[in-house]
Amino acid sequence: MRVLLLGATGNLGSRCLQALVAHKHTVIVVVRNVPKLQSMMSPSLLEQVHAIVKGDVTDAVALEKAILDHDIEGIVDVAGNVVPPWQEFSMTKIVKAVTQAAVAVGKQRGKPLRAWITSGFVILEYPETGFLFKDYMPKTGVNQHTGTGDIVEAIPLSELKWSLFGSAWMYSNRKQGQFQLLDAPIPHDLLIKATSPPGWEKTWVERIPLIGVYLNPFYMVIVHYRTKYEAVADFLAGDLEKEDSEWIGKKIGVKEKSKDV
């Protein structure tokens, strides 16, 4: 698939670049800071990138042009940093621009593009409560994630074949240095579930009177839902190989199988 990657200089995006190339996708990257990308990636990995487009990922017109110029079929949007509530949210601005551009091109072609868009764990359903995780957290701390989810979920699948990744705590054991070209994909070991997080169980924290149901999500995310960037990247890249993914039109949570609750 011809994939447009946004956020390639970020922690997840840099691994997505490796994974997309390893899965034999044709990768086009949009970044503001081309020298930064070049310094992060090895020459052998950069050689496998079809094109690097310097641009603003909040510019819908520029993104539409990039999609058309490079005949893009799929999008991986992992751009935007989580910022304090008093700063301007970049994630929602990026998602508005990306989806606007993708929908416009899909309408021109008469066929919707495929897109994976990253949001946060808070957009998922808190099992056995009938509520979302965001309902148990201060609005100022989750608005950038819920805003992203609201934008994407309002788009008909006939206009964009979207999936939302509800990310939790991610980490990597990787040492500093340039990202190298992978000989082959690094298979992930993830439990994956739509709507609510997989492998969720009540813990001793949730049994604390009055406040347990509010504290348990933080405990679970920090202790049990830490996932490697590389595993998530492989999941996203591998899913784009499927013509009709089971995750289209859904919010997705993941958990490493090796981390028991």
Residue pairs with C-beta under 8 A, 6 or more apart in sequence:
1 25
1 26
1 73
1 74
1 114
1 240
1 241
2 25
2 26
2 28
2 50
2 70
2 71
2 72
2 73
2 74
3 20
3 25
3 26
3 27
3 28
3 72
3 73
3 74
3 75
3 76
3 240
4 28
4 29
4 30
4 63
4 66
4 67
4 70
4 72
4 74
4 75
4 76
5 13
5 16
5 17
5 20
5 27
5 28
5 29
5 30
5 75
5 76
5 78
6 13
6 30
6 57
6 75
6 76
6 77
6 78
6 79
6 94
6 98
7 13
7 16
7 57
7 77
7 78
7 79
7 80
7 118
8 14
8 16
8 17
8 29
8 31
8 37
9 31
9 33
9 36
9 37
9 40
10 78
10 79
10 81
11 170
11 172
11 229
12 78
12 118
12 167
12 170
12 229
12 232
12 233
13 76
13 78
13 79
14 40
14 41
14 179
14 229
15 172
15 179
15 229
15 230
15 232
15 233
16 76
16 78
16 233
16 236
16 237
17 27
17 29
17 41
17 45
17 49
17 179
18 45
18 179
18 180
18 181
18 182
18 230
18 233
19 182
19 185
19 186
19 230
19 233
19 234
19 236
19 237
19 238
20 27
20 76
20 233
20 237
20 240
21 27
21 45
21 48
21 49
21 181
21 182
22 182
22 183
22 184
22 185
22 186
22 234
22 237
23 185
23 234
23 237
23 238
23 240
23 241
25 74
25 237
25 240
25 241
26 50
27 48
27 49
27 50
28 49
28 50
28 51
28 52
28 53
28 66
28 70
28 72
29 37
29 49
29 51
29 52
29 53
30 53
30 54
30 55
30 57
30 63
30 66
31 37
31 52
31 53
31 54
31 55
32 54
32 55
32 56
32 57
34 52
34 54
37 52
38 46
39 178
40 178
40 179
41 49
41 178
41 179
42 178
42 179
42 180
42 181
44 180
44 181
45 178
45 179
45 180
45 181
47 181
48 181
50 70
51 70
53 66
53 70
55 62
55 63
55 66
56 62
57 63
57 79
57 94
57 97
57 98
58 90
58 93
58 94
58 96
58 97
59 97
60 96
60 97
60 98
60 100
60 101
60 104
61 101
63 97
63 98
63 101
63 102
64 100
64 101
64 104
64 105
66 72
67 75
67 101
67 102
67 105
67 113
68 105
68 108
72 105
72 113
73 113
73 114
74 113
74 114
74 115
74 116
74 240
75 98
75 102
75 113
75 114
75 115
75 116
75 117
76 115
76 116
76 236
76 237
76 240
77 94
77 95
77 98
77 115
77 116
77 117
77 118
78 118
79 90
79 91
79 94
80 89
80 90
80 91
80 93
80 94
80 95
80 144
81 90
81 91
82 91
82 120
82 144
83 89
83 90
83 144
85 140
85 141
85 143
89 143
89 144
89 147
91 119
91 144
91 145
91 147
91 148
92 144
92 147
92 148
92 151
95 117
95 147
95 148
95 151
95 152
96 151
98 115
98 117
99 115
99 117
99 151
99 152
99 155
99 160
99 162
102 112
102 113
102 115
102 160
103 112
103 155
103 159
103 160
105 113
106 112
106 113
106 159
106 160
107 159
112 157
112 158
112 159
112 160
112 161
113 160
113 161
114 161
114 240
114 245
114 248
115 160
115 161
115 162
115 163
116 162
116 163
116 165
116 236
116 239
116 240
117 148
117 152
117 162
117 163
117 164
117 165
118 148
118 164
118 165
118 167
119 145
119 146
119 148
119 149
119 152
119 164
119 165
119 166
119 167
119 251
120 142
120 144
120 145
120 148
120 166
120 167
120 168
121 133
121 145
121 166
121 167
121 168
121 197
121 217
121 221
121 225
121 253
122 132
122 133
122 134
122 137
122 142
122 145
122 146
122 166
123 132
123 133
123 134
123 145
123 146
123 148
123 149
123 164
123 166
123 251
124 132
124 133
124 166
124 195
124 196
124 197
124 251
124 253
125 131
125 132
125 133
125 195
125 196
126 132
126 133
126 135
126 136
126 196
126 213
126 217
127 196
127 197
127 200
129 213
133 217
134 142
134 145
134 146
136 213
136 214
136 217
137 214
137 217
139 146
148 164
149 164
149 251
152 162
152 164
153 164
153 251
155 162
157 248
157 249
161 248
161 249
162 248
162 249
163 239
163 245
163 247
163 248
163 249
163 250
163 251
163 252
164 250
164 251
164 252
165 232
165 236
165 252
165 254
166 197
166 251
166 252
166 253
167 232
168 197
168 221
168 225
168 226
168 227
168 253
168 254
169 221
169 222
169 225
169 226
169 227
170 226
170 227
170 228
170 229
170 232
171 226
171 227
171 228
171 229
172 228
172 229
172 230
173 228
174 230
185 234
185 237
185 238
186 230
186 231
186 234
187 234
188 230
188 231
188 232
188 234
188 235
188 238
189 231
189 256
189 257
189 258
190 227
190 231
190 232
190 235
190 254
190 255
190 256
190 257
191 198
191 199
191 254
191 255
191 256
191 257
192 198
192 235
192 247
192 252
192 253
192 254
193 252
193 253
193 254
194 246
194 247
194 250
194 251
194 252
194 253
195 250
195 251
196 253
197 220
197 225
197 253
197 254
197 255
198 253
198 254
198 255
199 224
199 255
199 261
200 220
200 261
201 261
202 216
203 216
203 219
203 220
203 261
205 212
205 215
205 216
205 219
205 220
206 212
206 213
206 215
206 216
208 215
220 261
224 255
224 259
224 260
224 261
225 253
225 255
225 259
226 256
226 259
227 254
227 255
227 256
228 256
231 254
231 256
232 254
235 254
239 245
239 247
